[in-house]
Amino acid sequence: MRYQISHLTSYTYSETVQFSYNEAHLTPKNIPGQVCDHAHLDIEPGVNNLNERVDFFDNVTHYFSILEPHNELNITANSQVTVIPTCPLDLEVSESAWRTDLEDIVGSSDEATILARQFILDSPSVAANEELYRYASDSFLDNRTILEAVTDLTRRIYNDFAYAPQSTSIATPLNKVLEERRGVCQDFAHVAIGCIRSMGFPARYISGYLETSPPPGKEKLIGVDASHAWFSVYSPLRGWVDFDPTNDMSPYDRHITVGWGRDYTDVTPLKGVIYGGGRHKLVVSVNVTRL
């Protein structure tokens, strides 16, 4: 599948911004099963410098500064991506019980497993705790494999939590999300990651896009697709395996990965520091088109 993606981020400020320094994660990754054929950032007003590098987690990261006074900031990220559909997740493949895998992860000298172990640790937005452990335990039954347990956990989050835009923000504590059982894709990914880490397994946050479909008989609207978030768990046998708790599914051919990290804070689409500005209004519009 080939996709055209347009991601517009627009800030309007009540007072003049004298200068700003910004960091963006808006360029899709080149990874097995996905190729970023083209990517470009359009920034208004013009930038004084724009630098690109690959961060610690191998995400494409742009840094730019605007040193002229401005009352608006518009950033459009345009990209074309080819996604090669993966094989559907087969839970019938013979695997060890999850407790055996946990022992393998702790004791392994395999390089990939050693690197994965950093994703067991607490991160700025996700800390393992007793509440998360108790919620996860209902899925981690003794006879299940790690992927069977996480598949069940994904389904439970989908059924137990209400998708409620505006009910949370990036500052909402994870325990509050767990208590109120509502939020958005970012929250559900964090809950899943916290549960899995509480059980001792590596889990990482994934930021990207999901192609959405219009209602039957309706034309697709421009700008209704959105940034999306899901998570990945590490299996000693299969490596990293993705799950989407917002939609109770394993990503196949409609998920486009931009970046991954310990949690949202590692792959925030856009963040920065401004001098001035007062109050601001933010508008985000994303369009994912299958070519």
Secondary structure as a PSIPRED ss2 file (coil, helix, strand):
# PSIPRED VFORMAT (PSIPRED V4.0)

   1 M C   1.000  0.000  0.000
   2 R E   0.000  0.000  1.000
   3 Y E   0.000  0.000  1.000
   4 Q E   0.000  0.000  1.000
   5 I E   0.000  0.000  1.000
   6 S E   0.000  0.000  1.000
   7 H E   0.000  0.000  1.000
   8 L E   0.000  0.000  1.000
   9 T E   0.000  0.000  1.000
  10 S E   0.000  0.000  1.000
  11 Y E   0.000  0.000  1.000
  12 T E   0.000  0.000  1.000
  13 Y E   0.000  0.000  1.000
  14 S E   0.000  0.000  1.000
  15 E E   0.000  0.000  1.000
  16 T E   0.000  0.000  1.000
  17 V E   0.000  0.000  1.000
  18 Q E   0.000  0.000  1.000
  19 F E   0.000  0.000  1.000
  20 S E   0.000  0.000  1.000
  21 Y E   0.000  0.000  1.000
  22 N E   0.000  0.000  1.000
  23 E E   0.000  0.000  1.000
  24 A E   0.000  0.000  1.000
  25 H C   1.000  0.000  0.000
  26 L C   1.000  0.000  0.000
  27 T C   1.000  0.000  0.000
  28 P C   1.000  0.000  0.000
  29 K C   1.000  0.000  0.000
  30 N C   1.000  0.000  0.000
  31 I E   0.000  0.000  1.000
  32 P C   1.000  0.000  0.000
  33 G C   1.000  0.000  0.000
  34 Q E   0.000  0.000  1.000
  35 V E   0.000  0.000  1.000
  36 C E   0.000  0.000  1.000
  37 D E   0.000  0.000  1.000
  38 H E   0.000  0.000  1.000
  39 A E   0.000  0.000  1.000
  40 H E   0.000  0.000  1.000
  41 L E   0.000  0.000  1.000
  42 D E   0.000  0.000  1.000
  43 I E   0.000  0.000  1.000
  44 E E   0.000  0.000  1.000
  45 P C   1.000  0.000  0.000
  46 G C   1.000  0.000  0.000
  47 V C   1.000  0.000  0.000
  48 N C   1.000  0.000  0.000
  49 N E   0.000  0.000  1.000
  50 L E   0.000  0.000  1.000
  51 N E   0.000  0.000  1.000
  52 E E   0.000  0.000  1.000
  53 R E   0.000  0.000  1.000
  54 V E   0.000  0.000  1.000
  55 D C   1.000  0.000  0.000
  56 F C   1.000  0.000  0.000
  57 F C   1.000  0.000  0.000
  58 D C   1.000  0.000  0.000
  59 N C   1.000  0.000  0.000
  60 V E   0.000  0.000  1.000
  61 T E   0.000  0.000  1.000
  62 H E   0.000  0.000  1.000
  63 Y E   0.000  0.000  1.000
  64 F E   0.000  0.000  1.000
  65 S E   0.000  0.000  1.000
  66 I E   0.000  0.000  1.000
  67 L C   1.000  0.000  0.000
  68 E C   1.000  0.000  0.000
  69 P C   1.000  0.000  0.000
  70 H E   0.000  0.000  1.000
  71 N E   0.000  0.000  1.000
  72 E E   0.000  0.000  1.000
  73 L E   0.000  0.000  1.000
  74 N E   0.000  0.000  1.000
  75 I E   0.000  0.000  1.000
  76 T E   0.000  0.000  1.000
  77 A E   0.000  0.000  1.000
  78 N E   0.000  0.000  1.000
  79 S E   0.000  0.000  1.000
  80 Q E   0.000  0.000  1.000
  81 V E   0.000  0.000  1.000
  82 T E   0.000  0.000  1.000
  83 V E   0.000  0.000  1.000
  84 I C   1.000  0.000  0.000
  85 P C   1.000  0.000  0.000
  86 T C   1.000  0.000  0.000
  87 C C   1.000  0.000  0.000
  88 P C   1.000  0.000  0.000
  89 L C   1.000  0.000  0.000
  90 D C   1.000  0.000  0.000
  91 L C   1.000  0.000  0.000
  92 E C   1.000  0.000  0.000
  93 V C   1.000  0.000  0.000
  94 S C   1.000  0.000  0.000
  95 E C   1.000  0.000  0.000
  96 S C   1.000  0.000  0.000
  97 A C   1.000  0.000  0.000
  98 W H   0.000  1.000  0.000
  99 R H   0.000  1.000  0.000
 100 T H   0.000  1.000  0.000
 101 D H   0.000  1.000  0.000
 102 L H   0.000  1.000  0.000
 103 E H   0.000  1.000  0.000
 104 D H   0.000  1.000  0.000
 105 I H   0.000  1.000  0.000
 106 V H   0.000  1.000  0.000
 107 G H   0.000  1.000  0.000
 108 S C   1.000  0.000  0.000
 109 S C   1.000  0.000  0.000
 110 D C   1.000  0.000  0.000
 111 E H   0.000  1.000  0.000
 112 A H   0.000  1.000  0.000
 113 T H   0.000  1.000  0.000
 114 I H   0.000  1.000  0.000
 115 L H   0.000  1.000  0.000
 116 A H   0.000  1.000  0.000
 117 R H   0.000  1.000  0.000
 118 Q H   0.000  1.000  0.000
 119 F H   0.000  1.000  0.000
 120 I H   0.000  1.000  0.000
 121 L C   1.000  0.000  0.000
 122 D C   1.000  0.000  0.000
 123 S E   0.000  0.000  1.000
 124 P C   1.000  0.000  0.000
 125 S C   1.000  0.000  0.000
 126 V E   0.000  0.000  1.000
 127 A C   1.000  0.000  0.000
 128 A C   1.000  0.000  0.000
 129 N C   1.000  0.000  0.000
 130 E H   0.000  1.000  0.000
 131 E H   0.000  1.000  0.000
 132 L H   0.000  1.000  0.000
 133 Y H   0.000  1.000  0.000
 134 R H   0.000  1.000  0.000
 135 Y H   0.000  1.000  0.000
 136 A H   0.000  1.000  0.000
 137 S H   0.000  1.000  0.000
 138 D C   1.000  0.000  0.000
 139 S C   1.000  0.000  0.000
 140 F C   1.000  0.000  0.000
 141 L C   1.000  0.000  0.000
 142 D C   1.000  0.000  0.000
 143 N C   1.000  0.000  0.000
 144 R C   1.000  0.000  0.000
 145 T C   1.000  0.000  0.000
 146 I H   0.000  1.000  0.000
 147 L H   0.000  1.000  0.000
 148 E H   0.000  1.000  0.000
 149 A H   0.000  1.000  0.000
 150 V H   0.000  1.000  0.000
 151 T H   0.000  1.000  0.000
 152 D H   0.000  1.000  0.000
 153 L H   0.000  1.000  0.000
 154 T H   0.000  1.000  0.000
 155 R H   0.000  1.000  0.000
 156 R H   0.000  1.000  0.000
 157 I H   0.000  1.000  0.000
 158 Y H   0.000  1.000  0.000
 159 N H   0.000  1.000  0.000
 160 D H   0.000  1.000  0.000
 161 F C   1.000  0.000  0.000
 162 A E   0.000  0.000  1.000
 163 Y E   0.000  0.000  1.000
 164 A C   1.000  0.000  0.000
 165 P C   1.000  0.000  0.000
 166 Q C   1.000  0.000  0.000
 167 S C   1.000  0.000  0.000
 168 T C   1.000  0.000  0.000
 169 S C   1.000  0.000  0.000
 170 I C   1.000  0.000  0.000
 171 A C   1.000  0.000  0.000
 172 T C   1.000  0.000  0.000
 173 P C   1.000  0.000  0.000
 174 L H   0.000  1.000  0.000
 175 N H   0.000  1.000  0.000
 176 K H   0.000  1.000  0.000
 177 V H   0.000  1.000  0.000
 178 L H   0.000  1.000  0.000
 179 E H   0.000  1.000  0.000
 180 E H   0.000  1.000  0.000
 181 R C   1.000  0.000  0.000
 182 R E   0.000  0.000  1.000
 183 G E   0.000  0.000  1.000
 184 V C   1.000  0.000  0.000
 185 C H   0.000  1.000  0.000
 186 Q H   0.000  1.000  0.000
 187 D H   0.000  1.000  0.000
 188 F H   0.000  1.000  0.000
 189 A H   0.000  1.000  0.000
 190 H H   0.000  1.000  0.000
 191 V H   0.000  1.000  0.000
 192 A H   0.000  1.000  0.000
 193 I H   0.000  1.000  0.000
 194 G H   0.000  1.000  0.000
 195 C H   0.000  1.000  0.000
 196 I H   0.000  1.000  0.000
 197 R H   0.000  1.000  0.000
 198 S H   0.000  1.000  0.000
 199 M C   1.000  0.000  0.000
 200 G C   1.000  0.000  0.000
 201 F C   1.000  0.000  0.000
 202 P C   1.000  0.000  0.000
 203 A E   0.000  0.000  1.000
 204 R E   0.000  0.000  1.000
 205 Y E   0.000  0.000  1.000
 206 I E   0.000  0.000  1.000
 207 S E   0.000  0.000  1.000
 208 G E   0.000  0.000  1.000
 209 Y E   0.000  0.000  1.000
 210 L E   0.000  0.000  1.000
 211 E C   1.000  0.000  0.000
 212 T C   1.000  0.000  0.000
 213 S C   1.000  0.000  0.000
 214 P C   1.000  0.000  0.000
 215 P C   1.000  0.000  0.000
 216 P C   1.000  0.000  0.000
 217 G C   1.000  0.000  0.000
 218 K C   1.000  0.000  0.000
 219 E C   1.000  0.000  0.000
 220 K C   1.000  0.000  0.000
 221 L C   1.000  0.000  0.000
 222 I C   1.000  0.000  0.000
 223 G C   1.000  0.000  0.000
 224 V E   0.000  0.000  1.000
 225 D E   0.000  0.000  1.000
 226 A C   1.000  0.000  0.000
 227 S E   0.000  0.000  1.000
 228 H E   0.000  0.000  1.000
 229 A E   0.000  0.000  1.000
 230 W E   0.000  0.000  1.000
 231 F E   0.000  0.000  1.000
 232 S E   0.000  0.000  1.000
 233 V E   0.000  0.000  1.000
 234 Y E   0.000  0.000  1.000
 235 S E   0.000  0.000  1.000
 236 P C   1.000  0.000  0.000
 237 L C   1.000  0.000  0.000
 238 R C   1.000  0.000  0.000
 239 G E   0.000  0.000  1.000
 240 W E   0.000  0.000  1.000
 241 V E   0.000  0.000  1.000
 242 D E   0.000  0.000  1.000
 243 F E   0.000  0.000  1.000
 244 D E   0.000  0.000  1.000
 245 P C   1.000  0.000  0.000
 246 T C   1.000  0.000  0.000
 247 N C   1.000  0.000  0.000
 248 D C   1.000  0.000  0.000
 249 M E   0.000  0.000  1.000
 250 S C   1.000  0.000  0.000
 251 P C   1.000  0.000  0.000
 252 Y C   1.000  0.000  0.000
 253 D C   1.000  0.000  0.000
 254 R C   1.000  0.000  0.000
 255 H E   0.000  0.000  1.000
 256 I E   0.000  0.000  1.000
 257 T E   0.000  0.000  1.000
 258 V E   0.000  0.000  1.000
 259 G E   0.000  0.000  1.000
 260 W E   0.000  0.000  1.000
 261 G E   0.000  0.000  1.000
 262 R C   1.000  0.000  0.000
 263 D C   1.000  0.000  0.000
 264 Y H   0.000  1.000  0.000
 265 T H   0.000  1.000  0.000
 266 D H   0.000  1.000  0.000
 267 V C   1.000  0.000  0.000
 268 T C   1.000  0.000  0.000
 269 P C   1.000  0.000  0.000
 270 L E   0.000  0.000  1.000
 271 K E   0.000  0.000  1.000
 272 G E   0.000  0.000  1.000
 273 V E   0.000  0.000  1.000
 274 I E   0.000  0.000  1.000
 275 Y E   0.000  0.000  1.000
 276 G E   0.000  0.000  1.000
 277 G C   1.000  0.000  0.000
 278 G C   1.000  0.000  0.000
 279 R C   1.000  0.000  0.000
 280 H E   0.000  0.000  1.000
 281 K E   0.000  0.000  1.000
 282 L E   0.000  0.000  1.000
 283 V E   0.000  0.000  1.000
 284 V E   0.000  0.000  1.000
 285 S E   0.000  0.000  1.000
 286 V E   0.000  0.000  1.000
 287 N E   0.000  0.000  1.000
 288 V E   0.000  0.000  1.000
 289 T E   0.000  0.000  1.000
 290 R E   0.000  0.000  1.000
 291 L C   1.000  0.000  0.000
